[in-house]
Amino acid sequence: MHRHKTPLRGVKAVPHPQPDDPNYTAVNYAYSGKTGHVHEVVEVGGRELVKVGFDDRKIVYYFIDDLELDTDAKRGTFHDRDLENQT
């Protein structure tokens, strides 16, 4: 069972997973250091996982503790840019 928390939606996020963490795959490490934006935060088994979307539209999950979050940056996800481009 999981619980959604979205107050961080659109916040700029840069993942920095710990090397050789068995909870992560090659995809997580491929996006390490790249800038994305939070889509949602989900609590699973008492741990917060963050769904991070990147400019190439790839979605990758990270533990919240492994993210550098910039709450002062302009918020938005690629979905928001899609809406802006329609007008």
C-alpha positions in Angstrom: 0.0 0.0 0.0 1.2 3.5 -0.8 0.2 7.0 0.0 0.7 10.0 -2.5 2.1 13.3 -1.4 2.4 16.0 -4.0 3.4 19.4 -2.3 6.8 19.0 -4.1 5.2 18.6 -7.6 7.3 20.5 -10.1 10.3 21.1 -7.8 13.7 21.0 -9.5 15.5 17.8 -8.5 19.0 16.5 -9.2 19.6 12.8 -8.1 22.8 11.8 -6.4 22.3 8.1 -5.6 25.0 6.4 -3.5 27.4 4.3 -5.5 26.6 0.6 -5.7 23.2 0.9 -3.9 21.4 -2.4 -4.6 18.0 -0.4 -4.6 19.0 1.3 -7.8 19.5 0.1 -11.4 21.7 1.3 -14.3 18.9 3.6 -15.3 19.0 5.4 -11.9 22.8 5.9 -12.3 22.4 7.0 -15.9 20.3 10.0 -14.7 22.5 10.8 -11.7 23.5 14.4 -11.7 20.9 15.4 -14.4 18.2 17.9 -13.7 14.6 16.8 -13.6 11.4 17.8 -11.8 9.3 16.0 -9.1 6.1 14.6 -10.4 5.0 13.1 -7.2 6.2 11.6 -3.9 5.0 8.2 -2.9 5.5 6.6 0.5 6.1 2.8 0.2 6.9 0.8 3.3 7.6 3.9 5.3 10.2 5.2 2.8 9.6 8.2 0.5 10.1 7.5 -3.2 10.1 10.4 -5.6 9.0 10.1 -9.2 11.3 12.4 -11.2 10.7 13.4 -14.8 13.5 14.4 -17.1 13.5 16.5 -20.3 13.6 13.4 -22.5 10.3 12.4 -20.8 11.9 9.5 -18.9 10.5 8.9 -15.4 12.9 7.5 -12.8 12.2 6.8 -9.1 14.7 7.9 -6.4 14.6 7.9 -2.6 14.0 11.5 -1.4 17.3 11.5 0.6 19.2 11.0 -2.6 17.8 14.1 -4.3 19.1 17.7 -4.3 15.8 19.7 -4.3 15.6 23.3 -5.3 12.3 24.6 -4.0 13.2 28.2 -5.1 13.5 27.3 -8.8 10.6 27.7 -11.2 8.3 24.8 -10.7 7.0 22.6 -13.6 7.2 19.3 -15.2 7.3 18.3 -18.9 3.5 18.0 -18.7 3.3 21.7 -17.8 5.5 22.6 -20.8 3.3 20.6 -23.0 0.3 22.7 -21.9 2.3 25.9 -22.4 3.1 24.9 -26.0 -0.5 24.3 -26.8 -1.5 28.0 -26.3 
